[in-house]
Amino acid sequence: MWFKNLQIYRLPAPWKFDLEQLNAQLSTQAFQPCSNSEMQSQGWIAPRENGALAHIVNRQILLQLSTERKLLPNSVINQVTKARALEVEEQQGFKPGRKLLKEIKEQVSEELLPRAFSIQRSTAVWIDPVHGWLVIDASSPSRCDEVLKLLLKCVDKLPLELLRVNLSPLSAMTDWLAGNEAPAGFTIDQDTELRSNAESKATVRYVRHTLDPKEIASHIASGKQCTKLALTWADKVSFVLTETLAIKRVQALEVLSEKTEAHHEDEKLDGDFALMCGELHLMLTELVLALGGETKPE
């Protein structure tokens, strides 16, 4: 179970916690399915069936946030509301006013909600209390905010901070491309995006395309900077680094995929998670060094 995206935060290392207390705190926001009157429900679920909410493997913590959302499109509500308003018009001889129309729409929503289809998704969280990482497998800041909001509601005064580095990823990636040389331990792959600082925000994207040094140099000379860059670390993990220090499209390469051979589903989850934590800790440590090291709080 490798994370596909990495939104990276820092905790004090080592971060001291009590497992029993952590599980008790998470249980205050355990997942409950949507009731007939709810559009959405969120809460923590056990990563392993019948397991604890905070799952521990080799001193690494795995959490999972579940979100259920009912699908009730406005077009459906409006269609039924329109039909109901026509019935009212026929009964009373004139069109319903704005206030009555609003009441009809609210009533229609309440009637349709229990019959609405629902979708469920989960978001995984990796906490490394040994080295002080907290990483969320989320592709968007809004998904990340959902996780953090609920986590901070459960764990009071969680000493969490964004990962900050001394070199801007935007500048660093542009320099790597300009010199056609990745930092030690990394190689540059064939996907990248360069964007102009000008008002036009002119953007050039390369997808599975050889990066010609002269062509790239021309784009950089014209004022474009690298906002996304595909990299491979140690021939083990490929990913895309973004200007916001988010990491996307994480993929364990074949050399790692062969290392976990478990027959039971729970064993495979634990094996994959332990392997992922070990490799990503090393990768993140080297990436932070390539970006000038961490910015120390004043």
DOLORO-677446 format. One line per field, with one value per residue: residue number from 1; residue in three letters; y, x, z of N, C-alpha, C in turn. Coordinates in nm, 2 decimals. Layout:
REM DOLORO-677446
n = NUM	...
res = ala	...
nyy = Y	...
nxx = X	...
nzz = Z	...
cayy = Y	...
caxx = X	...
cazz = Z	...
cyy = Y	...
cxx = X	...
czz = Z	...
REM end
This chain:
REM DOLORO-677446
n = 1	2	3	4	5	6	7	8	9	10	11	12	13	14	15	16	17	18	19	20	21	22	23	24	25	26	27	28	29	30	31	32	33	34	35	36	37	38	39	40	41	42	43	44	45	46	47	48	49	50	51	52	53	54	55	56	57	58	59	60	61	62	63	64	65	66	67	68	69	70	71	72	73	74	75	76	77	78	79	80	81	82	83	84	85	86	87	88	89	90	91	92	93	94	95	96	97	98	99	100	101	102	103	104	105	106	107	108	109	110	111	112	113	114	115	116	117	118	119	120	121	122	123	124	125	126	127	128	129	130	131	132	133	134	135	136	137	138	139	140	141	142	143	144	145	146	147	148	149	150	151	152	153	154	155	156	157	158	159	160	161	162	163	164	165	166	167	168	169	170	171	172	173	174	175	176	177	178	179	180	181	182	183	184	185	186	187	188	189	190	191	192	193	194	195	196	197	198	199	200	201	202	203	204	205	206	207	208	209	210	211	212	213	214	215	216	217	218	219	220	221	222	223	224	225	226	227	228	229	230	231	232	233	234	235	236	237	238	239	240	241	242	243	244	245	246	247	248	249	250	251	252	253	254	255	256	257	258	259	260	261	262	263	264	265	266	267	268	269	270	271	272	273	274	275	276	277	278	279	280	281	282	283	284	285	286	287	288	289	290	291	292	293	294	295	296	297	298
res = met	trp	phe	lys	asn	leu	gln	ile	tyr	arg	leu	pro	ala	pro	trp	lys	phe	asp	leu	glu	gln	leu	asn	ala	gln	leu	ser	thr	gln	ala	phe	gln	pro	cys	ser	asn	ser	glu	met	gln	ser	gln	gly	trp	ile	ala	pro	arg	glu	asn	gly	ala	leu	ala	his	ile	val	asn	arg	gln	ile	leu	leu	gln	leu	ser	thr	glu	arg	lys	leu	leu	pro	asn	ser	val	ile	asn	gln	val	thr	lys	ala	arg	ala	leu	glu	val	glu	glu	gln	gln	gly	phe	lys	pro	gly	arg	lys	leu	leu	lys	glu	ile	lys	glu	gln	val	ser	glu	glu	leu	leu	pro	arg	ala	phe	ser	ile	gln	arg	ser	thr	ala	val	trp	ile	asp	pro	val	his	gly	trp	leu	val	ile	asp	ala	ser	ser	pro	ser	arg	cys	asp	glu	val	leu	lys	leu	leu	leu	lys	cys	val	asp	lys	leu	pro	leu	glu	leu	leu	arg	val	asn	leu	ser	pro	leu	ser	ala	met	thr	asp	trp	leu	ala	gly	asn	glu	ala	pro	ala	gly	phe	thr	ile	asp	gln	asp	thr	glu	leu	arg	ser	asn	ala	glu	ser	lys	ala	thr	val	arg	tyr	val	arg	his	thr	leu	asp	pro	lys	glu	ile	ala	ser	his	ile	ala	ser	gly	lys	gln	cys	thr	lys	leu	ala	leu	thr	trp	ala	asp	lys	val	ser	phe	val	leu	thr	glu	thr	leu	ala	ile	lys	arg	val	gln	ala	leu	glu	val	leu	ser	glu	lys	thr	glu	ala	his	his	glu	asp	glu	lys	leu	asp	gly	asp	phe	ala	leu	met	cys	gly	glu	leu	his	leu	met	leu	thr	glu	leu	val	leu	ala	leu	gly	gly	glu	thr	lys	pro	glu
nyy = -0.12	0.16	0.51	0.75	1.02	1.28	1.49	1.69	1.71	1.82	1.68	1.71	1.54	1.28	1.21	1.19	0.97	0.82	0.51	0.39	0.61	0.76	0.60	0.62	0.89	0.92	0.76	0.93	1.05	0.86	0.69	0.71	0.59	0.79	0.94	0.94	1.21	1.33	1.48	1.43	1.24	1.20	1.03	0.84	0.52	0.17	0.08	-0.19	-0.47	-0.51	-0.41	-0.17	0.18	0.34	0.21	0.02	-0.04	-0.15	0.07	0.27	0.47	0.42	0.58	0.61	0.80	0.81	0.90	0.96	1.05	1.17	1.15	1.39	1.55	1.89	1.94	1.73	1.78	2.04	1.97	1.80	1.99	2.18	2.04	1.99	2.25	2.32	2.16	2.28	2.53	2.46	2.38	2.62	2.82	3.02	3.10	2.98	3.19	3.33	3.26	3.04	2.87	2.82	2.68	2.45	2.34	2.28	2.09	1.89	1.82	1.70	1.48	1.34	1.28	1.05	0.85	0.88	0.80	0.70	0.77	0.64	0.72	0.70	0.83	0.81	0.83	0.87	0.85	0.91	0.87	0.85	0.98	1.21	1.27	1.35	1.25	1.29	1.12	1.27	1.44	1.70	2.03	2.08	1.83	1.75	1.94	1.85	1.62	1.71	1.89	1.72	1.55	1.73	1.80	1.57	1.51	1.70	2.00	1.91	1.91	2.02	2.11	2.27	2.13	2.31	2.44	2.56	2.63	2.75	2.53	2.59	2.75	2.58	2.35	2.47	2.55	2.29	2.19	2.38	2.33	2.08	1.87	1.66	1.67	1.50	1.15	1.15	1.14	1.31	1.28	1.23	1.41	1.74	2.07	2.41	2.74	3.08	3.39	3.61	3.81	3.66	3.40	3.19	2.85	2.56	2.21	1.90	1.57	1.25	1.29	1.35	1.57	1.83	1.99	2.24	2.34	2.36	2.54	2.76	2.82	2.88	3.10	3.28	3.35	3.16	2.94	2.63	2.44	2.19	1.88	1.57	1.31	1.05	0.86	0.71	0.49	0.36	0.48	0.67	1.00	1.31	1.63	1.93	2.29	2.37	2.21	1.98	1.63	1.42	1.15	0.92	0.63	0.31	0.15	-0.14	-0.28	-0.25	-0.34	-0.61	-0.69	-0.74	-1.02	-1.14	-1.36	-1.34	-1.09	-0.89	-0.92	-0.85	-0.58	-0.48	-0.54	-0.39	-0.13	-0.10	-0.12	0.10	0.32	0.31	0.35	0.59	0.77	0.78	0.89	1.13	1.26	1.29	1.45	1.68	1.77	1.82	2.05	2.24	2.19	2.19	2.47	2.62	2.68	3.01
nxx = 0.08	0.13	0.17	0.02	0.04	0.22	0.17	0.35	0.44	0.58	0.68	0.80	1.11	1.23	0.87	0.68	0.43	0.13	0.00	-0.24	-0.38	-0.39	-0.55	-0.79	-0.84	-0.88	-1.10	-1.31	-1.38	-1.47	-1.56	-1.89	-2.16	-2.35	-2.65	-3.00	-3.06	-2.82	-2.57	-2.31	-2.05	-1.77	-1.49	-1.26	-1.13	-1.04	-0.73	-0.67	-0.89	-1.11	-0.91	-0.71	-0.77	-0.54	-0.29	0.00	0.32	0.64	0.71	0.60	0.31	-0.01	-0.29	-0.64	-0.87	-1.21	-1.45	-1.78	-2.01	-2.32	-2.48	-2.65	-2.76	-2.80	-2.95	-3.14	-3.28	-3.38	-3.54	-3.74	-3.85	-3.95	-4.16	-4.32	-4.38	-4.54	-4.77	-4.86	-4.93	-5.14	-5.32	-5.37	-5.40	-5.22	-4.88	-4.63	-4.48	-4.15	-4.07	-4.24	-4.15	-3.89	-3.94	-4.06	-3.85	-3.66	-3.81	-3.83	-3.56	-3.51	-3.68	-3.57	-3.31	-3.27	-3.28	-3.07	-2.78	-2.46	-2.11	-1.79	-1.48	-1.13	-0.86	-0.53	-0.29	0.04	0.24	0.54	0.69	0.95	1.13	0.99	0.80	0.50	0.28	0.04	-0.17	-0.28	-0.41	-0.49	-0.50	-0.74	-0.84	-0.64	-0.67	-0.91	-0.84	-0.64	-0.80	-0.98	-0.80	-0.66	-0.87	-0.91	-0.65	-0.53	-0.34	-0.14	0.18	0.24	0.38	0.43	0.65	0.94	1.18	1.52	1.58	1.38	1.15	1.07	1.28	1.50	1.43	1.43	1.70	1.82	1.72	1.82	2.09	2.09	2.12	2.05	2.01	2.24	2.19	1.95	1.76	1.67	1.36	1.12	0.91	0.79	0.71	0.70	0.65	0.56	0.64	0.52	0.23	0.07	0.11	0.22	0.26	0.45	0.45	0.60	0.54	0.63	0.85	1.16	1.38	1.52	1.82	1.90	1.65	1.51	1.68	1.63	1.36	1.38	1.55	1.37	1.22	1.07	0.99	1.05	0.78	0.69	0.84	0.95	1.11	1.35	1.44	1.73	1.70	1.47	1.23	0.99	0.86	0.67	0.78	0.65	0.60	0.51	0.61	0.48	0.44	0.38	0.22	0.36	0.56	0.66	0.94	1.03	1.23	1.17	0.91	0.94	1.01	0.82	0.65	0.38	0.12	-0.12	-0.36	-0.35	-0.09	0.05	-0.03	0.10	0.37	0.41	0.37	0.57	0.79	0.75	0.76	1.02	1.18	1.07	1.13	1.41	1.43	1.29	1.45	1.69	1.59	1.52	1.77	1.88	1.73	1.85	1.83	1.64	1.44	1.50	1.30	1.26
nzz = 0.00	-0.11	-0.08	-0.30	-0.32	-0.15	0.11	0.31	0.65	0.96	1.28	1.62	1.67	1.86	1.85	2.12	2.23	2.36	2.29	2.36	2.46	2.22	2.05	2.19	2.17	1.89	1.86	1.94	1.72	1.55	1.25	1.13	0.94	0.70	0.82	0.75	0.71	0.66	0.44	0.43	0.59	0.81	0.95	1.15	1.06	1.11	0.97	0.93	0.91	1.18	1.35	1.54	1.55	1.53	1.37	1.42	1.29	1.31	1.48	1.33	1.24	1.11	0.99	0.90	0.73	0.67	0.43	0.36	0.12	0.00	-0.31	-0.46	-0.70	-0.80	-1.03	-1.03	-0.79	-0.86	-1.08	-0.97	-0.79	-0.96	-1.09	-0.86	-0.80	-1.01	-0.96	-0.73	-0.83	-1.00	-0.82	-0.66	-0.84	-0.91	-0.95	-0.72	-0.47	-0.40	-0.14	-0.08	-0.28	-0.21	0.03	-0.08	-0.23	-0.02	0.11	-0.09	-0.11	0.14	0.12	-0.09	-0.01	0.17	-0.02	-0.19	-0.37	-0.24	-0.20	-0.10	0.02	0.12	0.31	0.36	0.64	0.73	1.01	1.14	1.43	1.51	1.34	1.30	1.09	0.93	0.71	0.45	0.23	0.00	-0.28	-0.31	-0.16	-0.02	0.05	0.22	0.42	0.53	0.66	0.85	1.00	1.14	1.27	1.44	1.60	1.74	1.86	2.09	2.08	1.90	1.80	1.52	1.21	0.89	0.65	0.59	0.38	0.29	0.03	-0.24	-0.39	-0.65	-0.76	-0.72	-0.88	-1.13	-1.15	-1.15	-1.39	-1.57	-1.55	-1.64	-1.46	-1.20	-0.83	-0.61	-0.59	-0.72	-1.03	-1.33	-1.49	-1.76	-1.75	-1.71	-1.62	-1.72	-1.63	-1.72	-1.55	-1.63	-1.71	-1.88	-1.80	-1.95	-2.03	-2.06	-2.12	-2.07	-2.14	-2.09	-2.26	-2.42	-2.27	-2.41	-2.37	-2.48	-2.57	-2.33	-2.19	-2.35	-2.29	-2.02	-2.03	-2.14	-1.93	-1.80	-1.53	-1.35	-1.25	-1.20	-1.17	-1.28	-1.11	-1.02	-0.74	-0.63	-0.81	-0.72	-0.64	-0.81	-0.88	-0.88	-0.82	-0.69	-0.71	-0.46	-0.28	-0.26	-0.32	-0.59	-0.78	-0.68	-0.71	-0.65	-0.78	-0.97	-0.84	-0.57	-0.56	-0.57	-0.32	-0.12	-0.04	0.05	0.15	0.29	0.33	0.53	0.62	0.39	0.37	0.60	0.54	0.31	0.40	0.60	0.44	0.27	0.45	0.54	0.31	0.21	0.41	0.39	0.13	0.15	0.33	0.19	-0.02	0.11	0.19	-0.06	-0.12	0.03	0.30	0.61	0.71	1.01	1.29	1.43
cayy = 0.00	0.28	0.64	0.80	1.16	1.31	1.62	1.66	1.79	1.78	1.67	1.70	1.40	1.18	1.25	1.09	0.95	0.70	0.44	0.37	0.74	0.80	0.53	0.67	1.02	0.90	0.70	1.03	1.09	0.74	0.70	0.66	0.62	0.90	0.92	0.98	1.35	1.39	1.47	1.38	1.19	1.17	0.98	0.74	0.38	0.09	0.04	-0.34	-0.51	-0.54	-0.36	-0.05	0.30	0.37	0.08	0.04	-0.14	-0.11	0.20	0.36	0.47	0.43	0.62	0.62	0.88	0.76	1.01	0.92	1.17	1.14	1.22	1.44	1.66	2.00	1.92	1.64	1.86	2.14	1.90	1.76	2.11	2.24	1.96	2.01	2.39	2.32	2.10	2.38	2.63	2.41	2.38	2.75	2.91	3.11	3.05	3.00	3.29	3.29	3.19	2.90	2.79	2.78	2.57	2.33	2.29	2.22	1.97	1.80	1.78	1.61	1.36	1.26	1.25	0.91	0.76	0.92	0.71	0.75	0.72	0.64	0.73	0.70	0.91	0.75	0.92	0.81	0.93	0.86	0.94	0.83	1.08	1.34	1.30	1.33	1.26	1.26	1.07	1.36	1.51	1.84	2.09	2.07	1.69	1.75	2.02	1.77	1.53	1.79	1.94	1.61	1.51	1.83	1.79	1.46	1.52	1.84	2.06	1.83	2.00	2.00	2.22	2.24	2.12	2.42	2.42	2.68	2.67	2.74	2.42	2.65	2.79	2.46	2.27	2.55	2.53	2.15	2.18	2.47	2.27	1.94	1.78	1.65	1.66	1.36	1.05	1.16	1.15	1.38	1.20	1.30	1.50	1.86	2.19	2.54	2.85	3.21	3.48	3.72	3.81	3.56	3.27	3.09	2.72	2.45	2.08	1.78	1.44	1.13	1.35	1.38	1.71	1.88	2.09	2.37	2.39	2.39	2.66	2.87	2.85	2.94	3.23	3.37	3.39	3.05	2.86	2.49	2.43	2.05	1.80	1.42	1.26	0.92	0.85	0.58	0.39	0.29	0.55	0.78	1.09	1.45	1.74	2.05	2.42	2.39	2.10	1.85	1.52	1.35	1.04	0.84	0.49	0.22	0.08	-0.29	-0.33	-0.25	-0.42	-0.76	-0.72	-0.79	-1.13	-1.20	-1.42	-1.28	-0.94	-0.81	-0.93	-0.76	-0.44	-0.45	-0.54	-0.28	-0.01	-0.09	-0.09	0.24	0.41	0.31	0.41	0.73	0.84	0.81	0.97	1.27	1.32	1.34	1.56	1.81	1.81	1.88	2.18	2.33	2.16	2.25	2.60	2.60	2.79	3.11
caxx = 0.00	0.22	0.10	0.04	0.08	0.28	0.17	0.45	0.44	0.69	0.66	0.93	1.16	1.12	0.74	0.63	0.28	0.08	-0.08	-0.38	-0.45	-0.41	-0.67	-0.90	-0.87	-0.93	-1.23	-1.41	-1.43	-1.47	-1.65	-2.03	-2.23	-2.45	-2.79	-3.10	-3.06	-2.69	-2.51	-2.17	-2.00	-1.63	-1.43	-1.15	-1.16	-0.92	-0.66	-0.69	-1.02	-1.12	-0.79	-0.71	-0.77	-0.40	-0.22	0.15	0.41	0.78	0.71	0.53	0.17	-0.10	-0.43	-0.72	-0.99	-1.31	-1.55	-1.90	-2.08	-2.43	-2.49	-2.79	-2.73	-2.89	-3.04	-3.25	-3.36	-3.45	-3.64	-3.86	-3.90	-4.03	-4.28	-4.40	-4.43	-4.65	-4.88	-4.91	-4.99	-5.27	-5.42	-5.41	-5.44	-5.12	-4.74	-4.59	-4.39	-4.02	-4.07	-4.30	-4.07	-3.78	-3.98	-4.08	-3.71	-3.61	-3.89	-3.79	-3.42	-3.53	-3.75	-3.48	-3.18	-3.25	-3.28	-2.96	-2.66	-2.35	-1.98	-1.71	-1.34	-1.05	-0.74	-0.43	-0.20	0.15	0.31	0.67	0.72	1.09	1.20	0.92	0.73	0.35	0.25	-0.10	-0.18	-0.38	-0.36	-0.53	-0.49	-0.87	-0.85	-0.54	-0.73	-1.01	-0.77	-0.58	-0.90	-1.03	-0.69	-0.64	-0.99	-0.89	-0.53	-0.52	-0.21	-0.05	0.29	0.25	0.42	0.46	0.79	1.00	1.32	1.59	1.57	1.25	1.15	1.06	1.42	1.59	1.40	1.47	1.84	1.85	1.69	1.91	2.22	2.07	2.18	1.97	2.10	2.30	2.09	1.82	1.78	1.56	1.28	1.08	0.79	0.81	0.62	0.76	0.55	0.62	0.60	0.45	0.08	0.01	0.13	0.24	0.30	0.50	0.45	0.66	0.49	0.70	0.92	1.30	1.40	1.63	1.88	1.89	1.51	1.48	1.75	1.56	1.24	1.42	1.60	1.26	1.15	0.99	1.04	1.00	0.68	0.67	0.95	0.95	1.24	1.36	1.54	1.80	1.64	1.37	1.10	0.97	0.76	0.68	0.79	0.58	0.66	0.46	0.68	0.39	0.50	0.27	0.25	0.47	0.55	0.77	0.98	1.03	1.33	1.10	0.79	0.97	1.06	0.72	0.57	0.30	0.00	-0.23	-0.39	-0.30	0.06	0.09	-0.04	0.21	0.50	0.42	0.37	0.70	0.89	0.73	0.81	1.17	1.23	1.03	1.21	1.54	1.41	1.25	1.57	1.78	1.53	1.53	1.91	1.89	1.67	1.92	1.80	1.52	1.44	1.48	1.21	1.33
cazz = 0.00	-0.13	-0.10	-0.43	-0.30	-0.02	0.16	0.41	0.77	1.06	1.42	1.69	1.66	1.85	1.90	2.22	2.24	2.43	2.19	2.42	2.46	2.08	2.00	2.26	2.11	1.76	1.87	1.96	1.59	1.46	1.13	1.13	0.81	0.69	0.85	0.64	0.70	0.64	0.31	0.44	0.72	0.81	1.07	1.15	1.05	1.13	0.85	0.92	0.96	1.33	1.42	1.61	1.47	1.50	1.34	1.44	1.23	1.33	1.54	1.24	1.26	0.99	1.02	0.78	0.74	0.58	0.40	0.29	0.06	-0.08	-0.44	-0.49	-0.79	-0.80	-1.14	-0.99	-0.70	-0.94	-1.17	-0.89	-0.74	-1.07	-1.10	-0.74	-0.80	-1.11	-0.89	-0.64	-0.92	-1.05	-0.70	-0.60	-0.95	-0.94	-0.93	-0.58	-0.45	-0.37	-0.01	-0.09	-0.37	-0.13	0.12	-0.16	-0.26	0.10	0.13	-0.19	-0.07	0.26	0.07	-0.18	0.06	0.21	-0.14	-0.27	-0.37	-0.16	-0.24	0.01	-0.01	0.24	0.30	0.46	0.70	0.79	1.12	1.18	1.55	1.53	1.26	1.30	0.97	0.92	0.56	0.41	0.09	-0.06	-0.40	-0.31	-0.02	0.05	0.11	0.33	0.53	0.60	0.75	0.96	1.09	1.22	1.35	1.54	1.68	1.83	1.94	2.13	2.09	1.82	1.76	1.38	1.13	0.75	0.61	0.53	0.33	0.27	-0.11	-0.30	-0.50	-0.79	-0.80	-0.72	-1.00	-1.25	-1.16	-1.19	-1.54	-1.65	-1.56	-1.69	-1.36	-1.07	-0.71	-0.58	-0.56	-0.80	-1.18	-1.39	-1.58	-1.89	-1.74	-1.65	-1.65	-1.70	-1.64	-1.72	-1.45	-1.70	-1.69	-1.96	-1.74	-2.06	-1.97	-2.15	-2.05	-2.14	-2.09	-2.15	-2.37	-2.39	-2.23	-2.48	-2.29	-2.55	-2.57	-2.19	-2.17	-2.42	-2.21	-1.89	-2.07	-2.17	-1.80	-1.74	-1.42	-1.34	-1.14	-1.17	-1.22	-1.25	-1.06	-0.96	-0.64	-0.61	-0.89	-0.64	-0.63	-0.90	-0.83	-0.94	-0.72	-0.73	-0.65	-0.33	-0.20	-0.25	-0.41	-0.65	-0.87	-0.62	-0.76	-0.62	-0.90	-0.97	-0.74	-0.44	-0.57	-0.55	-0.18	-0.03	-0.10	0.16	0.10	0.36	0.30	0.64	0.61	0.27	0.41	0.70	0.47	0.22	0.48	0.66	0.33	0.22	0.55	0.54	0.18	0.19	0.51	0.33	0.01	0.20	0.40	0.08	-0.09	0.20	0.18	-0.20	-0.12	0.12	0.44	0.67	0.77	1.15	1.35	1.51
cyy = 0.12	0.40	0.69	0.95	1.18	1.46	1.62	1.77	1.74	1.78	1.68	1.56	1.38	1.25	1.15	1.09	0.82	0.63	0.43	0.50	0.79	0.73	0.59	0.81	1.01	0.84	0.81	1.08	0.97	0.75	0.64	0.69	0.73	0.86	0.96	1.13	1.42	1.37	1.41	1.34	1.16	1.12	0.88	0.60	0.30	0.05	-0.11	-0.38	-0.56	-0.50	-0.23	0.07	0.35	0.24	0.10	-0.08	-0.08	0.04	0.31	0.35	0.49	0.46	0.62	0.69	0.84	0.88	0.95	1.04	1.12	1.22	1.26	1.57	1.77	1.99	1.83	1.71	1.96	2.08	1.87	1.88	2.18	2.17	1.98	2.15	2.40	2.26	2.21	2.49	2.59	2.41	2.52	2.85	3.01	3.05	3.07	3.11	3.24	3.22	3.05	2.81	2.74	2.67	2.44	2.26	2.22	2.09	1.85	1.74	1.68	1.48	1.27	1.21	1.11	0.81	0.78	0.82	0.78	0.69	0.73	0.64	0.73	0.77	0.85	0.85	0.83	0.90	0.85	0.93	0.94	0.95	1.21	1.37	1.27	1.35	1.21	1.23	1.15	1.44	1.66	1.90	2.08	1.93	1.69	1.83	1.94	1.68	1.60	1.84	1.84	1.56	1.60	1.84	1.68	1.47	1.67	1.88	1.97	1.93	1.99	2.12	2.18	2.22	2.24	2.40	2.55	2.73	2.65	2.62	2.48	2.69	2.67	2.38	2.34	2.54	2.39	2.13	2.26	2.40	2.12	1.84	1.78	1.64	1.51	1.27	1.05	1.17	1.23	1.29	1.29	1.39	1.62	1.97	2.32	2.64	2.99	3.29	3.59	3.70	3.70	3.42	3.16	2.97	2.62	2.32	1.98	1.66	1.33	1.18	1.38	1.53	1.75	2.00	2.23	2.43	2.43	2.52	2.78	2.92	2.92	3.08	3.33	3.40	3.28	2.99	2.72	2.48	2.28	1.98	1.66	1.38	1.12	0.92	0.71	0.47	0.31	0.35	0.67	0.87	1.23	1.55	1.86	2.17	2.44	2.29	1.98	1.76	1.44	1.24	0.95	0.69	0.42	0.14	-0.07	-0.34	-0.33	-0.34	-0.57	-0.79	-0.77	-0.90	-1.20	-1.25	-1.37	-1.13	-0.85	-0.81	-0.85	-0.62	-0.39	-0.44	-0.43	-0.15	0.01	-0.06	0.05	0.34	0.42	0.38	0.56	0.82	0.88	0.91	1.12	1.34	1.37	1.45	1.69	1.86	1.88	2.02	2.27	2.30	2.23	2.39	2.58	2.72	2.88	3.09
cxx = 0.09	0.13	0.12	0.08	0.13	0.26	0.24	0.44	0.55	0.63	0.80	0.98	1.26	0.99	0.69	0.48	0.25	-0.03	-0.23	-0.45	-0.48	-0.53	-0.79	-0.94	-0.93	-1.07	-1.34	-1.46	-1.42	-1.58	-1.79	-2.09	-2.33	-2.58	-2.87	-3.10	-2.93	-2.64	-2.37	-2.13	-1.85	-1.59	-1.32	-1.20	-1.03	-0.86	-0.67	-0.82	-1.02	-0.99	-0.82	-0.72	-0.63	-0.32	-0.07	0.22	0.56	0.79	0.66	0.38	0.09	-0.24	-0.51	-0.85	-1.09	-1.41	-1.66	-1.98	-2.20	-2.44	-2.63	-2.77	-2.84	-2.99	-3.16	-3.34	-3.45	-3.57	-3.77	-3.93	-3.99	-4.16	-4.37	-4.46	-4.55	-4.78	-4.95	-4.98	-5.13	-5.37	-5.46	-5.43	-5.33	-4.98	-4.70	-4.48	-4.25	-4.00	-4.12	-4.21	-3.94	-3.82	-4.01	-3.95	-3.65	-3.68	-3.85	-3.65	-3.43	-3.59	-3.65	-3.35	-3.17	-3.24	-3.15	-2.85	-2.55	-2.22	-1.89	-1.56	-1.26	-0.92	-0.64	-0.33	-0.09	0.22	0.43	0.72	0.87	1.16	1.12	0.85	0.58	0.32	0.11	-0.10	-0.30	-0.33	-0.40	-0.52	-0.62	-0.88	-0.75	-0.60	-0.84	-0.95	-0.71	-0.69	-0.95	-0.92	-0.66	-0.75	-0.97	-0.77	-0.50	-0.37	-0.10	0.05	0.33	0.29	0.44	0.61	0.83	1.14	1.38	1.59	1.43	1.25	1.14	1.20	1.51	1.56	1.44	1.62	1.88	1.83	1.79	2.05	2.21	2.13	2.09	2.06	2.14	2.19	1.96	1.86	1.65	1.49	1.22	0.95	0.83	0.71	0.70	0.65	0.62	0.56	0.52	0.30	0.01	0.01	0.15	0.31	0.34	0.51	0.51	0.60	0.56	0.78	1.06	1.31	1.53	1.69	1.87	1.75	1.47	1.55	1.68	1.43	1.28	1.48	1.49	1.18	1.07	1.06	0.98	0.90	0.65	0.79	0.95	1.09	1.23	1.47	1.59	1.76	1.53	1.23	1.10	0.86	0.77	0.68	0.73	0.64	0.61	0.52	0.59	0.46	0.38	0.32	0.37	0.45	0.68	0.81	1.00	1.12	1.27	0.98	0.81	1.00	0.95	0.64	0.50	0.17	-0.12	-0.24	-0.33	-0.15	0.11	0.08	0.07	0.34	0.52	0.44	0.51	0.80	0.88	0.78	0.96	1.23	1.19	1.10	1.34	1.53	1.38	1.37	1.67	1.72	1.54	1.68	1.94	1.83	1.72	1.90	1.68	1.54	1.41	1.39	1.30	1.31
czz = 0.00	-0.14	-0.24	-0.43	-0.16	0.01	0.30	0.53	0.86	1.20	1.49	1.68	1.78	1.90	2.00	2.23	2.31	2.33	2.24	2.42	2.32	2.03	2.07	2.20	1.97	1.76	1.90	1.83	1.49	1.36	1.16	1.00	0.82	0.74	0.74	0.61	0.67	0.49	0.32	0.58	0.71	0.95	1.05	1.14	1.07	0.99	0.82	0.98	1.10	1.41	1.49	1.51	1.43	1.49	1.34	1.37	1.24	1.38	1.44	1.25	1.13	1.04	0.89	0.80	0.63	0.56	0.32	0.24	-0.02	-0.21	-0.47	-0.57	-0.79	-0.91	-1.11	-0.89	-0.77	-1.02	-1.09	-0.83	-0.84	-1.09	-0.98	-0.74	-0.90	-1.05	-0.80	-0.72	-0.97	-0.94	-0.66	-0.71	-0.98	-0.90	-0.78	-0.58	-0.41	-0.24	-0.01	-0.18	-0.30	-0.03	0.04	-0.19	-0.14	0.13	0.04	-0.15	0.04	0.21	-0.01	-0.11	0.10	0.10	-0.22	-0.26	-0.29	-0.21	-0.11	-0.04	0.12	0.21	0.41	0.51	0.76	0.89	1.15	1.31	1.58	1.47	1.25	1.17	0.99	0.77	0.53	0.26	0.03	-0.18	-0.40	-0.17	0.05	0.12	0.23	0.45	0.60	0.70	0.87	1.06	1.19	1.32	1.47	1.64	1.78	1.92	1.97	2.14	2.01	1.77	1.61	1.30	0.98	0.74	0.54	0.50	0.30	0.12	-0.17	-0.40	-0.64	-0.84	-0.82	-0.85	-1.12	-1.26	-1.21	-1.34	-1.62	-1.66	-1.61	-1.59	-1.23	-0.95	-0.69	-0.53	-0.64	-0.95	-1.23	-1.49	-1.69	-1.88	-1.66	-1.69	-1.62	-1.72	-1.64	-1.60	-1.50	-1.68	-1.76	-1.90	-1.84	-2.00	-2.08	-2.06	-2.13	-2.07	-2.16	-2.27	-2.33	-2.37	-2.30	-2.41	-2.35	-2.55	-2.43	-2.15	-2.23	-2.34	-2.08	-1.92	-2.09	-2.05	-1.74	-1.63	-1.41	-1.22	-1.11	-1.24	-1.18	-1.22	-1.02	-0.86	-0.62	-0.69	-0.82	-0.64	-0.73	-0.85	-0.90	-0.82	-0.77	-0.66	-0.51	-0.23	-0.18	-0.35	-0.46	-0.74	-0.81	-0.67	-0.72	-0.74	-0.87	-0.86	-0.60	-0.45	-0.54	-0.41	-0.09	-0.10	0.02	0.10	0.16	0.34	0.41	0.65	0.50	0.31	0.50	0.63	0.38	0.29	0.55	0.56	0.29	0.32	0.55	0.42	0.17	0.29	0.45	0.21	0.05	0.26	0.29	0.00	-0.02	0.19	0.04	-0.21	-0.01	0.27	0.49	0.72	0.92	1.20	1.44	1.66
REM end
